[in-house]
Each structure stands twice: as structure tokens, then as C-alpha cells.
Amino acid sequence: MELSDANLQTLTEYLKKTLDPDPAIRRPAEKFLESVEGSQNYPLLLLTLLEKSQENVIKVCASVTFKNYIKRNWRIVEDEPNKICESDRIAIKANIVPLMLSSPEQIQKQLSDAISIIGREDFPQKWPDLLTEMVNRFQSGDFHVINGVLRTAHSLFKRYRHEFKSNELWTEIKLVLDAFALPLTNLFKATIELCSTHANDASALKVLFSSLILIAKLFYSLNFQDLPEFFEDNMETWMTNFHSLLTLDNKLLQTDDEEEAGLLELLKSQICDNAALYAQKYDEEFQPYLPRFVTAIWNLLVTTGQEVKYDLLVSNAIQFLASVCERPHYKHLFEDQNTLTSICEKVIVPNMEFRAADEEAFEDNSEEYIRRDLEGSDIDTRRRAACDLVRGLCKFFEGPVTGIFSGYVNSMLQEYAKNPSVNWKHKDAAIYLVTSLASKAQTQKHGITQANELVNLTEFFVNHIQPDLKSATVNEFPVLKADGIKYIMIFRNQVPKDQLLVSIPLLINHLQAESIVVHTYAAHALERLFTMRGTNNATLITASEMAPFVEVLLTNLFKALTLPGSSENEYIMKAIMRSFSLLQESIIPYIPSVITQLTQKLLAVSKNPSKPHFNHYMFESICLSIRITCKANPEAVGSFEEALFLVFTEILQNDVQEFIPYVFQVMSLLLEMHKNEIPSSYMALFPHLLQPVLWERTGNIPPLVRLLQAYLERGASTIASAAADKIPGLLGVFQKLIASKANDHQGFYLLNSIIEHMPPESVDQYRKQIFILLFQRLQSSKTTKFIKSFLVFINLYCVRYGALALQEIFDSIQPKMFGMVLEKIIIPEIQKVSGQVEKKICAVGITKILTECPPMMDTEYTKLWIPLLQALIGLFELPEDDTIPDEEHFIDIEDTPGYQTAFSQLAFAGKKEHDPVGQMVNNPRIHLAQSLHKLSTACPGRVLSMLSTSLNAEALQYLQGYLQAASVSLL
């Protein structure tokens, strides 16, 4: 695409169309942009548009499109074509920083993100001047520009907070510190001075405080990995200024908004984070400053109101106290009983209250409420921070703290009892306090794993939790119901099993509650209870104990999906999946109605898939229905195909990318249920599965390979007779996969199935070409994974076609090739093969080469006979060689850059492990002994003399053991 006005005009029109709410206009425009994004100059056209377009909406749209384009295409993936040409890359890096700095804030943010994506790949090696270009802009004095630089630096450096330590990372951070730490410190001091100069100018203060927030965030990122020498030397400057900012109050920066945190709050919360970082990681160096920070933060907590806008500040301030009180160094600050009482009374209890804002979220924004409360994304909530502080204090002062709170809990429960309908919030706070006191260690998988000995959890459960759940109306006091259900969920390991069994019908009943939070919690609690393990790893709650509830459980779960706000509720769908898994054949009578409801749901969500977890559990539930029913009655597979194929066809025709990998997995499961034929409905689809476009998407590859394997296992002869013209297409897929380091193993899966199942005559003409392709790949890039797969393949070939056929095909490609493969690949590398079935295939293959290949006995290949036998005994007896060359460590990571539907494997669509030599050979060691015996009978004396002269003693000893076990001897 040329950089012409005509192209700019075309691009403008298509961008406009992508904003159209009508999918008939929007989708073709999106497809057009997708089709041209590989063209040279495309990104430069977008940058020109966002700089020069007269329409703001086009500028913003171009900036978002550009950022997403960079996200998808900038990373260069090995074995894949470079998606952005080098001249475009150079032009982008040359222009993007000045363009970002001169753009309005909305566009600046998008370009800043794009720079950080490019930086993640190219900085510092391929973009050495980025830092100097940014630091030079600090001198401009224009805070719009300075904030642009700070924002970009923040998005570039924040990954230092979660990267693993490595030499490259340290080198990069050192480079950044050398160039950036001093200018940042000078900017910090200058900005603080400007704040006092402009103390009465509201608009100037807003810009300056935005800068200070970004500077404070950069301070956190640059100090996270280790304490840099520069910041240690300049700690006085930073800490004194941070401290004075914590205590600063300026009327001009206060906001009237009760919800939205203002700049002052955001800055103070970041400073609390910075202080907590130093208190936790660098406590020795930070010690002189700590007492004044504790005092300032304590004062902050006591004087800050209950409004939502202060939530982040209060929670970060409490987290600071929590991190300080856990460290032995600072224990003395909290020892006094009065201090403890004061903290409990003034900080913890007030911040555990259920506020009007929480009630509003519970009712109107339940999804967010659930995410914060259940999944722990409530890091910045007051309640969570207060809870962490309780746990921190309990580390050294468990007795006194439990004592103080027991009094609070009792008085709260008494208040509630006086007038439940008015005082229910007191009980809510009491339950929350008990929970935070009792739980010392918690995991998502197991709930509470360590509890406070001083709290009687079962007694509290029976007296205060069960009565709420047993009340006749499921819709009364929804917050207390949710608290009660959450209590069961959290303390499921502490509450005795008989109490859990009493709770199950109560939870099933609460699936009918109108409150989204209550029925979601009920589903989640059931799902967690069903995964608990009892003795000998069986589920704690058994299918027979659930028998009385099966019908009402399934009815209420599916009904819950029809409640307003829960039509795609992932917790309910996960509970459906887990119920199927636990109940097994008890669900068979309900399958006809269940599968109808699941397919209707599938059809509805396929129109616009938006909840990945929900969709995943839905497909898992479909797989479970198929597995459980067909295990009892294999003929039922036909009725599932009838129910599902219509929806599947629609999904494939409409190219619903998110669902296609799932559809292929379910189809594989169904096809594998058939005995030894392929129904015509599958054969009609076969040619479509070989279309290159399907194989372009990484997420499709594993399920598609498995589906083609199912075709080959169930109907190779049908393919050979009715679709022989498709065999080149099948091999074309193998050729594409084998060329990629990430997917070569998938290519071998397919090739192994072709060799194992296709009639030999149907692939005769292609065999030599297959080997040539494999040798070309071996020469161009020989990775451990490739070698392992290659070894399994040649041994499978040997098992299927015989050792002589293997030797002949190698030597027909190049004379003496067979000897080279034995010497350079099989003998030195066989120890790397992993997996029971894979090792067995190799053992049987090598045994055939040793005992059924005449050239091994009377040509120059004979010298390799003993080393090969030695290697085979090593495969049996030595530990697996799992070393991987350094440069290969990261090849296997399926890292798809940008947003692509990655492959999500369905656990319940799992493939049974298939052993191609299972019927032929049970024990490969005995098989070796028997084969050697047969060989020695055919040529007496030869084998024994070779063994006695050349095989090492230890291997010989093992071999004698195999011969004894097989009750044979060598002649």
C-alpha cells in the first residue's frame, strides 16, 4: 500500500465502518482491515491518519487499531514469517515517540501502550536510543510532554515488578537506572518545588500531581527487584519528600465526587505502597524513616472518611501496617495492649463494616462484587486489607487480638438479635471478623488450610450460620445468606462431614434465590464441596450420598441459568460440570433433557461468545454427558450426534473462532466412540478439515490433529478407497506442521497415525518423500523434541513395515544412510525418549533391527550391532536423559503473540492412551530375549561370540536376567 491520499481516504472509510453497530457493515470492514494489515506501509498509513485526520473519532480509532496491530504482529516468532517489514519497523520507531508526545491524552495513552509493546521486544538491544530520546524531553518544561514520557516509562518498566531475576533483566535495569534515575530524581525535586510555587493554581496543580503519581509509580518499579545504589544514596531526598506529601492537604485538590479517587488520594496510596515495599524488602536501610511513616499513615487512617474515593488509600495504608507488624524487627511498635485495642477499634472494625456502596455493588454490580469477594481481586478493598492486618497481628499477638475481637463479635451478634431486620449489618461484620480471625492460611483449591485454635468454627456454624440458611424464604437477608454460604465454602475442611451433608440440600435450595450473588455462591460452594477428597483420594461426598438430591440438584442448576443476570454464569456451569463428574451414571435418566438444554445454550452463546470460562465448562459438560452415557450404552453416540451436529455445522460455517477448537475435540470424542467405521456425516466433513486456512490458527492445531487421528484410527480403509485424492492433502498438513518448531510434534502424531492405520499400498508412493522431508528438517534445525519424535516414528515404521524395509528406504535415499542414522541418531539419542508407550515402540523397533534385519549380521553395519544392543539395554535400565541444550529451553512454550484463540484442552474429552504395539508385545525385555533366541537359532554361535567379546559386563548381566525371565537361552 502506497502512502497516498487515496489510500488514506479508503482507510478512513473502513475505520468508520468498524464503528458501525450493524454487524453486516462492521464485520466486512474488520475483515478488509485484517486482509490488508500484512501490506507494507499499512502501519504508517494509520500513524499518518492519527496525526493528520480532521475527525477526532478517526484519530482515536486509528490509534486503537494501530496499538492492536502492534500487539498482534510486532513479536517475531521463530519459524513464522515476519509480519511487519523491516523498513516499517524502522519508520515506526523513528516517529512514534514524538508523535505520542504531541498527541492529545486519549491518543497518547494508546501510543504509549504501543511503545511499551515494542519496547518489550526491542528495548534495549534493537532500540538503544529510546531512553535518551525520552530523558531529553524532561528538559522541555512542558508537562503534557513530560507526562507522556512518564506514562510511557511506567508502562515500559512496570514489568520489573513481576519478572523473574535473570542476568538480562539486571543488565537492562542497570542500563535504565544509569540513564534514568538521576533525571527522574531531579524532575521529582523540581516538580515538588513547582507545587509550592503554584499552590494556589488548581489547574497547574492537577498536571503537577499527575506527574508526581507517575514518578511515584516509577520509583516502585525501579526499586522492586533490589535496592539500587543510586536510590540508597538519595533515600533522604525521596523519603523526606514522600513523607511531606503524605501529610500534605490542599483544598484545591479535594474532589466533591464521593466515588472517584482524586489525585491527592492516588498519590498518597502509591506512597503507602512505596513505603511498604521498603519496609518489607529493605527494612535495615529504611529503619531511620520507618517511625515517622508509621505515625503519618496511622494519622491518615484515623482521619480519613468512609467514602468510596478513599478506598484505595485506606487499603494501601492498612496493607502498610500489615506488612510492618508481621516483621520481628518492628514487633515492639505493636506490643502494648492499648495500641492493639486502638488498632482494632479505630482501624479494623470500622473498615470491616458493610457500607451502602458495598450494598449497592451487591445488588447492582454483582459480577464485580463476586470477582472481588470470591476470586480475591479485592486486593484494594478496605475489608480485605483489614482482614490481612488481623492475620498480620495474629502472627505475634494471636491471644490478645482474639480476645479483643471475641468481645466485638459477641456484642455485634447481640445487636443483631435485638432487631434482625434493622441490624443485619452487625451480623455481617461479625461473620467477617470470625472469618478473618480464624483463617491463617488459605488456598483457592482447598479453602482454609490452617485455622486459629482459639475459634470454635463448628459451634459458630451450627449456632449462627445454619439458622440463616434453614429459614423458609431464600430471598430474605441476601447478604447474610451469601455470608453463610461463603462460610461453608471457606471452612469446608474444618466443618465435619455430617454438617456438610446437612448443608447440601440447603445450598441446592439457594440456587433458586433471586440475588445473583446468593445463587452464584450456592453453585460455587456445591462445586467446591464436590471436589473435596476423603480417604484414599476418593471424593469426600459420594454419588450414593447425593442420590436423594440428583433430580432437584440438576433442575435447580439449569433453572439458575434462566435467572436474570445469570444466563452465562460461569460458576453455575462449573457446578453443572462438577455434578456430572461426581454423579456419573446417576445422571443418565436426565440426559435427554440436559443435552437439549446444553445445545440450546451453546447455540445462543455461539452468536456472540463473551465468557471464556462459561464456554469452557459448557463444552466440558457436553463431553461428560457423552462419556457417561456411551460408557453404559455405546449405541447412544448417534443420538448425541443428532443433537449436536446442527449446532456444530452452524459454528463451523459462521467461523466462530473461539468455539472451533472445542467443536473439533467433541467431534473427536464422538468419532472415537464408533467402533470400526466412519459414518458418512463425518466423511462429508473430511475434505474441509484439510483446508489451509483452518491450520493458520494455532489454537486449531492440537484438536484438528486429534480429529484427523480419529478419522485414521476408525476409517483408514474408507479414506484409502473413497478419498484417496485427499491423501496428498493429509501429507501437506504434516509437511506444514513439521516445519515449525512449536508444532512439529503434532506433525509426528499425524504421521504416526498414517503409518499405523493406512493400508500400506495407499501411501507407498509418498514414503520416500516423507523421509526426505524429515531429513531436511533434521539438517536445518535439530531440536531435542524433534529427535525424540523422529526416533519414535522410525521405530514405529520398523514395527509396521519390518526392519528390512526401514534399512532399504534409508539406503535408497543415500547409500549407507541407514548406518549413519543408527550411529548418529538412534544409538546416542535413544535415552532421551520419554513416555511408557513411546519407549516400548522404540524397544520393539530396535529389537527388530537387531534380530530381523539380515544386513545387520553380515555387512559393515555389523559393527553397530553391539552398540545398538547396549543402547537398548540402556533404554530399559538407565534413567531417562532429560537434559536440554541451553538455547532450546524456550522452544516448546506455545506463546502466541497478541490475542489469538489459544487452544484450551477439554479435560473430559481426553483421549485414551493408545499403544500401537500392545497386542503384539506385552513385555519388551522378554520380547528382546525371545527374539535374540530366535536369531541365535538361525545362526548358532554368532550372537554369543559377539556378546562375550564386546558387550559391557553390566549390560550382559541385565541381558542374562531377561533371558532367564523368558526361560530361553542363546545357542
N, C-alpha and C positions, 0 to 999 in steps of 0.2 A: 504494500500500500504506500503510495507516494504521500509526502506531506503537502497535499494540495487542498485548496479551498473546497473543491468538490467533495473530497473525502471527509473533510471536517463537517460539511453540511450533512452528508449521509450519516455519519456517526451521530451527529446531533439528533437527527430524526429517529434513529433506532434507540438512542438512550431515552428519548422522550417516551417512546412506546414501551420501554421496560417498566415505566412507572404506571402504565395503564392498569386499572383494576380488572379489566376484562381479559381473562386468560387467552382468549382467541387472538387478541392483539399482542399481549405481553409475551407469550411463550415463543412465537416465531421470532420476535425481536431478540429474545435471550439466545435462541438457537443461532441466529445470524451472528451475534457478537462472539459466541463460542466458536463459530466456524472461522472467523477472521483473526482470532487472537493469536494464532501462530504466525501471522504475517509480519514481515519486517516493518518497522515504524509504527505499528499499532499502539504501543505504549506511549510513543512520542506524540501521536495524534491526541491521545487522551490528555497528556500534560499540556499540550497547546490549548486544548479546549478549556481546561480548568483555569488556564491563565487568561485566555482572551475572550471567552464566550461572554455575551452581554446578559445572558439569563442566569440568575443565581442558581436556579434549580438544576440547570445543566452542569454548572460548575461543581455543585455538590455531588450530583450523580456521577460525573466523570471521576471525581476524586475517590468515591467509594468503589467504582468499577476498577479504577487503577490499583487501589490497595488490594482488592480481592484477586486481581490478575497477578500481582506480585506474590501474594500469598500462595497462589496455586502453582506458579511457574518459575519462581526465582531459583529455588534449590535445584542444583544439578544432581540428578540421581544416576549413579553408576549403571551402565548398560542401557540407559534410556536416552533418547535424543535430547539435546539441549534445547529447551523450549523458547529461549529468548536469545536472539543472535548477539554476538559479541559487541557489534557497533551500537546496538540499542542499549546494552548494559552500560557501556562506557558513557553514552549520552545521558542516560538516566542519572548515573552517579554524579555527572558533572553539573546537572541542572537542578536536582531535586532539593538540595539544601536551600539555595537562595529562593527558589520558588516557594518552598514551605514557609520560609521566614516572611515572605512578602504577602502571603495569603491571609484572608480573614480566618478567625479562630476555628470555625466549623471545618474548614478545608485543611487548616494547619494540622488539626488532630489526625485526620486521615493520612496526610502525607508523613506526619511524624511516625505513625504506625508503620507505614510502608518503609521508611528509613530504617526502623528497628528490625523489620523482617530481613531487609537487605543486609543490615549490619550483622545480624546473627550468622549469616552465611559468609559475608565478605570481610568483616572487620576483624582484626586489623590488617591481615595479610594483603587482601585484594583491595582494601580501601584505606591506605595508610594516611591520607590527608584529611580524613573525615574529622578527626579530633581537632586538628589545628584550625580547620575551617570553622568549627563550632566555637572554639575558645576565642578566636579573633573577634567573633560577634559580640562577646561580652563588653568589648570596648565601645560598642555603638551608642550606649546610653539610652537606646530605645527599648523600653521594657516589653513592647509587643514582640520585638525580635528576640530579646533575652529570654522571655518566657517560652518562645518557640524552641530555642536551643535547649533550655532546661527540660522542657517536656520530652523532647527527643532523647536527651541524655538519660532521662528517667526510664523511658521505655526500652532503651538500649542496655542500661546497666541493671535493671531490676532482676534480670535472670541470675545475677550473682547471689541472690538470696536463696536460690534453691538448686544451684548447680553442685555436682559432686566435686570434691577437691581433685585437682589434677595439675600437672605442670603447665599445660597450655593455659588453663584458667588463671593460674598465678601470674604467668608471664603477661597475659592480657591485662589483668587488674593492675599489675605494676606499671605497665605502659600507660594505662588510663590515669593512675594516680600521679605519675611523673608529669603528665601534661595538664591534668585537670584539678588536682587537689588545691594547689595554690590559687589559681584564678577563682575557684569556687569559694575559697575562704575569703579572698579579697572582695568578691561580689557580695558575700554574706555580710561582711562588715559594712560595706558601702550601702547596702540595702537597708540595714538597721539604722544607719545614720540618716538616710533619706526619710525613714519612717518618722523620726523625731522632727526632722525639718518640716515634713508635710503632715504633722499630727492633726491638723485641722482641715485637711483637704480629703473629703470622703472618697472621691473618685481615684485620686492618686494612691491612697492607702489600699484600695481594693487591688490595684495592679501590683503594688509592692508586696502585699501579703500573699497574693497568688505566687509570687516569686519565692517568698520565704517557705511556703509549703513545699514547693518543688525542691528547694535547696535542702530542706529537712529530710525529704524522701531520698534524695541522692546521698545524703550523709549516711542514712540507714543502709542503702545498697552497698556503698563503698566500704563500710565498716563491718559488713556482715560476716565475711569469711574469716577475717582475722583483724587484729588491731593494727592498722598501718602506722608506720613510724611517724609519718607526717602528722597524722591526727593525734597521736600520742603527744608529740611536741607542741601541738596547738590546742590541746584539750582545754586549757584555760579560756581561750577565745571562744570556743564553741560552747562550752558548758555554762560559762557566765552568761553569755547571750541567750542560750536556751532557757536558763533559769529566769532571766528577767522577762523573756517573752511569756513564760508560764504564768507569771504574776501580773502581766500587763492587762489592763482593761481599758478599752477605748469605746466610748458611747457610739462613735461613728461607725464602728464595725459590728455593733449589735444588730440583729435582724428581728423583725416583727414576726417572721414566719415561725410557727411552733414546730413544724415538721423538719424543715431543711436546715442542716448544719451550716452555720456561717463560716467565713474564712478564719475567724479567730478560733472557733471550736476545732476546725480541721487542723490548724497549725498546732494547737495545744495537744491534740490527740497524737499527732505524729511525734511531737517532742516526748510525750509519755512513752511511746514505742521506742524511741531512740535511747531514753534513759533506761528502760527495761533491758534493752539489748546490752548496754554497757554493764548494768548491774548483774546480768546473768553470765556474760561471757568474759568481761574484763574487770571483775569485781575489785581486784587489787589496785589497779590503776585508777578506778573510778571512786575508790573509797573516800578520798577527801571531799568529793562533791555530793556523796550519797545523802547525808543527813538533811542538807538543805532541799534536795529534791523530794525526799520523803515528806518534809514539812509542807513544801509548796503543793504537792499533789494531794496530801491529806486535806489541806485548806480548800483546794479546788473541789474535792469530793463533798465536803461538808457544806459548801456554799452554792453548789450547782443545783438547779431546779430539776423537776421530774419531766420536763418537756422532751419530746422525741428528738429534737435537734441536738440535745446534749448526749444522746445515747452512745455515740462512738467515743466521745471524750471520756465519759464516765467509765465505759467498759475498758478502755485502754488504761485509764488511771487505776482502776481496780486491778487490772492484769499486772500493772507495775508493782502494786503492793503484793500481789500473789507471788510474783517471781522473786521479790525481795524476802518475803517471810519464809520461803522454803529453804533459804541458804543458811547453813550453820553460822557463817560469818555475822549475819545480821539478826540472829535469834534474839540477842539481848534487847533489840528495839521493841520486841512484842511481848516480853515475858510478864510484865506487870498485869495483874488481873484487871485493873481498871482500864488499861489500854485495850485488852481483849474485849471487855464489855463494851467499851466505847466503839470499837470497830464493828462489833456485832450489831450494836444498836443503831449507830449512825450511818454505817455504810452497807452492811449486808442485808439487814431486814428491809430497809426502805427500797433497796434495789431488787428485791425479790417480789415486790408487790405486782399483781396483775393490773396493769393500768388500762385506762379507757382505750389507748392506742392499741394495746395488745388484744383487747376485746374486739376492736374493730377489725384487726387483721384476722382474728379467729373466725369472724363471721363473713367478712367480705373479701379477704385475700388469703383464703385457706391454703392455697398451694404454697405460697411463700411462708406462711406460718408453719406448715408441716415440714418444709425443707429446713427451716431454721431449727425447729424443735426436734425432729427425728434424725435428720442427717447431719446434725452438728454444724450446719453452715451458719449457726447462730453465734459465731466467734465474737461478733461485735455487739451482742445484746447484753444488757445490764445483768439479766438473770444468769446468763452463762458465766459472766465474769465473776459475779458474786459467788456462784457455785464453785468456781476454780479457787477463789480466795478461801472459802471454807475448807476445801481439800488441802490447800497450802498450809493453812493454820493447823489443821489436824495432824500434819506431819510431826510437829514438836509438841503441840498442846491439845491432843485429842480429848483427854479427860475434861479439862476446864471448858473447852469450846462446846463439847457435847452437853455438859452441864448447863451452860448458859442457854443453849438453844432449846434444850428439853423444856425449860420454863416457858420460852416463847411458843413452842409448839402446843403445849397444853393450854395456854391462855387463848391462842388462836382458835383451837378446837372448841373451847368453851364458848367463845364469842359466836362461833358458827351455830352451835347447838341452841343458843338463845333464840335466834331468828334466821333459819337457814336461807330463806328466800332473799333476805337483805344482806346477810353476812357471808355469802358463799365464797367471796374472795379471800376471807380469812382462812378457810379450809384449804383453798388452792395454795396459798403461801405456805401453810403448814406441811402439805404433801411435798411441796418443792424443797422445803428445808430438810425434811426427813430424807428425801432422795439424795440431796447433796451431802448430807452428813454421813449417810450410810455407804455411799459408793466411793470406794477408794480407787478402784481401777476398773475400767470399762472398755469393752470392745464391741464393735458393730455386730460381730458374729455371735458372741456369747453373752451379751448383756454384761451385768456386773460380774467381775471375776474375783474381786476382793471386797469384803464388806466390813464396816466398823462393828466390832464385837459389842459395843455398848448400846446398839439399837436393835430392839426385837422386831424384825421385819414381818414375821408371820403373824404375830399378835396385832401389829398395826394393820396388816392386810385384812385380817378377819374382822377387826372392830371398826375400821374406818373406810376401807376400800370396797369390800364386798357389798355392804348395805347399799351404797350408791348404785352398784351395777345390778343389784337384785330388784331395785324399785320397779314398780309396774310400768312406768312410762319411760320409753327410751329417749324421749326428746327433752326431758326435764334436766336443768343444770348441765348443759352440754360440756362446759369447761371441766366440771368435776368428773363427768363421765370419761372425758379424754384423759384427765389426770389418772383416774383409776386404771384405765386400760394401759396407759403408759407404765404405770407402776408394775403391773403384771409382766409387761414386756421387759422392763429393766431388771427386775429381781426374779426372773424366771428360774435362775439357778439356785436361789436361796429359798424360795417358797416351795414347800413339799409337794410331791406329785399329786397327792389326793386333792390338794387345794387347786392345783392347775386343772384337774379333771372337772372340778366343780365349776371352774371359770369358763370352760369351753362353751357350754350352751349359752352362757351369759354373753360371751363375745359374739357368738353366731347371731344372737338376738339383736346385738347392737349394729350388725351390718345393715339393719333397716333404719337406723337413725337418720333424720333429715340432715343433721350437721355433717358437712363434708369431712371435717376433722375427725368426728367421732367414728363414722363408718370406715374411714381410711385407717384410723388407729386399730379398729377392731380387726380389719383384714390383715394389717401388718402384724398384730400380736398373734393371730392364728398361724400366720406363715412362720413366724419365729418359733412358736411352740412346736410346730410340726417338724422343724429341723433339729430339735434337741436330740442329743444322743444319750442313751442309757447304758446299761451294761453291754459288754461285747459289741459295742458300736452299733447296736440296732437303734431304731428311733425310740425315744423315750415313750412317746404316745403311740400305741399300736393301732393298726387298722381295725382290730376287733373291738378295741375300746371306743373307737369312733363309730362303730356300726349303727348305734341308735340315731346318730345325727346326720348320716350321709345325705339323706334327701333334703333336710332343712338347710344344711350347710351349702349344698350346690345351688339350691333355689335362691337362698339369700345372697350368695356371692354374685350370681348372674343378675339378680334383681338390682343389686347395688350399682351395677354398671348402667342401669337406666335412671338412677337418681340424678337430679340436676347437678351439673358440675363434675360428675364422675364418669362421663361416658368413655374417657380414655385414662382411667385411674390406674397407674402402674402397680400400686400396692394391691389393688383388688385382683388384677390379672396375675400378679405373682402368687397371691394366695390361691387362686384357681389352679395354677400350675403345681404348687406345692401340695394342694389337696389331692389332685390326681395322683401325684407321685407317691403319697402316703397310702391312699385308699386302694390303689391298684385295681384288682378285678371287681371290687365293690362298686365301681362307677359304671361297669358295663351296661346295666339296665338303663342308665340315664344317657348313654352316649348319643342315641339318635337326636334327642332334643339339644344336648350340649353341642354337638358338632354343627347343628343348624345355627345355633346362636353364635358360635365362633366364626362360621363362614360369613354370616351377615355382618358381624363386627369387622371382619377382615375386608369385606367389600366396602364398607363405609369408610374405614380409615385409609384404604388404599387411594381414595380420591385426593387425600392431602395428608401424607404421613407426617406427624409432627412430634410424636412422643416415642423416641427410640426404645426406651426400656419397656414401655407398654407393648410395643410391636414385638419385641423380642420374646417376652413372656407369652404373648398370644401364640406365636409360632411354636414355642416350646409346648404349650398346652395342646395344640393340634397334634404335634408329634407323639405326645404321651397318649392321647386318645387312640391314635393309630396303633402304637406299640401294644398297649394293654389289650385292646380288642382283638388284634390279629394274633396275639400270642395264644389267646383262648380259641380263636376261630379264624384261621388263615384265609378262609374264603371271603371274610368281611372286607378285604382290601378293595374289592370292586365298588362297594357302596361308598367308601371314602373317596375313591377317585371320582365317582359320580358327583359327590357333594362338592369336591374341591376344584375340579378341573375347569369349570366355567370361570370361577374367580381367578384362578391361575392364568388362564388364557388372557383374561382382560388385563391382568397386571403385566404380562409379557408384552401384549400389544401396545399398552399405553406407556411402556418403558418406565415403570415405577422403580427407579434405580435402587431405592432403599430396600425394596422387597424382593428384588430378583434373586440375590444370593440365598435368601430364605426359601423361596419357591423351589430353587434347584435342590436344596437339602431335603425338603419334604418329598419332592418327587423321587429323589434317590432312595429315601426310606421306603416309599410305596413300591418302587420298582424292585428293590431288594426283597420285598415280601413275596413277589411272584416266584414260582419255583423255577422252571427252566424254559420260559418263553417270554417274548416281549409282546404285550398287547399292541394292536395296530395303532391305538391312540398315541402311544409313545413313539412308534416308528415314524408317524407323520411329523413329529417334532424334531426327529434326529438331525435332518439337514440344517435346520435353523440353529442348532447348538454349535455348529462349526463356523458360524459367521464371524469374521474377524472383529467386527465392532463389539461383540459381546466380550471378547478376550482383551479388549483395550482397558477395561476397568479392573483394577487389581482385586477389588472385593469379590468379583465373579469367579476368579480363577480356582480357588480351592473347591467351592461347591460344584462348579462345572466339571472339573476333572473327576470328582467323585461320581457325578451323574454319568459321565461317559464310561467310567469304570463299571458302573451298574449295568449299562447297556451291554458292555462287552462280556460281563460275567453271565448275564441272563440270556443274551441272544446273539453271540458272536456269529453263529451259523446263519441266522436270519440276515445279519448285516452283510456277511460274505455273499449270500445268494441274492438278496433283494436290494442291497445298497452298496454293491462293490465299487461303484463310481465315487463313493464317499470316502473310501479308504485313503486316497491321497489327501483329502481334506483333514482327516483324522491325524495323519502324519504331519501335515502342515502345522497343526496346533502343537504337536510335540516339538517340531523344529523351532517354533516361536518361543516356547517355554524354555527349551534347553539353552537358548542364547542368553537368558537372563540369570544373573547370579541369585537374584531373590527367588525366582520361580523354577529353577532347573529341577528341584526335587519333584515338583508337580509333573514336569515333563516325563520324568522317570516312572512315576506312578502310572501314567497313561501308557507309556511304552511297555512296562511290565505286564499290564493287563492285555495289551495287544498280543504280546509274545505268548502269554499263558493261555489265552482263550481263543484267539482267531485260528481258523483252520490253517495249517502251515502253507498250503498252496496259495492261499489268498494274499499272503504277504511275501512270498518268495522273491518276487521281482524287486521288492523295496529293501530287502535285508542289508545288502552291501552298502547302499546309500545311508542307511541308519548308522552303521558303524563308522562310515567316513565322517558323518556329521559329528559324532561323539568324539572322534579323534581330533577334528578341527577345534572343537571347544576345549579339549584337553590341552592342546598346544597354546591356544590363545589365553585361557585363564583357568589354571588348575587349582581349584579350592578344595579344602578338606571335604566339604559337603558333597561336592560333585564326585570326588573319588569314591566316597562311601556309597553313593547311589550307583555309580558306574560298576563297582565291584558286585553289588547285589544283582544288577542287571546281567552282567556277563555270566554269572553263576546260574541265574535263573534260565538264561538262554541255553546253557550247557545241560541243565536238568531237562529242559523241554526238548531240545533237538539232539542232545548227545555231545560228548566231549570232542569227538572227531569232527563234527560239523563246526564246532567253535574253532578248532585249530585250522580247519580248511578255510573258513571265511576270513580269519585274520591273515593267513598266509596268501590268500588271493588278493588282498588289498596291497600287500607288500611282502616280498619274501622274508622269512624269519621273523615276521611281526609277532607271531604267537610267543616265541621265546622272549622277545622284548617286553611284551605285556606281562608275562609271568615274572620276569626278573625285575622290571622297573616299577610294576604297579601291584600285582597280586601279592608277591612274597613280602615286600617291605610294608605294604599298607593295610593288609587284611586285618591287623589288630585294631584298626580304627572303626571297624564295622560295629554298630551298636543295635540293640533290639534283638529279642529272642528269635523271632521268625527270620529276621534278616541274617543272623548268624547261622541259623540252621540251613537256609538256602545256600549260603556260601560254603558251609561244610559239605553239603551233599554235592554241590558243583565241583569243589576241589577234589573230593573223593573220586568223582567220575573222571576228572582229568588224570588223576594218579593211576586209576585202575582200568579205565575203559578207552584209553587213547594210545593206540599202538606206537605212534611216533615218540611218545614219552619214554618208551622202553628201548628203542634201537635207532636213535638219530642223535644229533648234537643236543637235542632237548633233554637227553637222559641226565646230563649233569645238573639239571634243575629239579630232578625228581625228589632227592633228599631235602633240599632247602624248602621245597613246596610242602612236603610232608611235615617238616619241622614247623613251618608257618601254621599249618592246620592244627597241629597239636597245641601250638601257642594260642590259637584262636579259642580252643577248648579250655585251656588251663590258665593262661595268663590274664591279669586284669585288663580291661579294655583301655586302649590308648586314647585318652580324650584330650590330648594336647592339641591346641590350635595355634598356627603361626600368628604372631602378633598382629600383622597387618590385616588378618582376616576377622578379627573379633567382632566387627560390627556388620558383617555382610548379611547375616541372617535376619537382622531386625527388619520387620515388614514396616518400613517407615514411609508412608505415603504422604508426600508433602501437601499441605493445604487441605481443603475439605474434599474428601472423596469418600464415598460409602465404603468403609473398610469392611473386611469380612468378619462377621460375627458368627462364631460357631454355635450351633444349637446343641446343648448337652444331650437332649433326649432324642436327637436324630442321629446319635453316634453310630459309627459303623463298626460292626463286629470285626475283630482282628481275623484276617484271612491267612491261612497257612498253605501256600501252594504245594508244599512237599509233605503235608501232614499225613495223607493217606499212604504215601509211598514209604516214608521213613518216620519211625517214632523216635528212636534214639540215635542221633548222628554218630556218636562214638562207636556204638555196636555196629552201625552200618559200615563205618570205615573198616572195622576188624573183619566183618564178613566179606567186604569187597576185596580186601588185601588177601584174605584166604583164597578167594576165587582166583585172583590174579596169580598167586603162588602155585595154585594147582595147574594153571595153564602154562606157566614157565617155571618149573621147580628149580629151587636153588638161587635164582636171580634175586628175588626180593630179600631173602635172608642175608645174602652176601652184601647187598647194598646197605642194609640196615646195620649189620655188625661192623662194617668198616667206617661208615660216615655219620650215622645219626648220634647226636649227643646223648650222654648217659641218662640224663633226667627225662628227656623225651622218650627214650627207649623204655624206661621204666613205666611211664604213663601208658605207652602203646601195649606193653605186656599186660597191663591192667585191663585195657579194652578187650584184648584177645581172650583173657580169662573170662571176663563178664559175658562175652559172646560164645564161650565154650568152643573156640576154634583155635587151630594152630597153623603156623606157616610152614610150607614144605620147602 
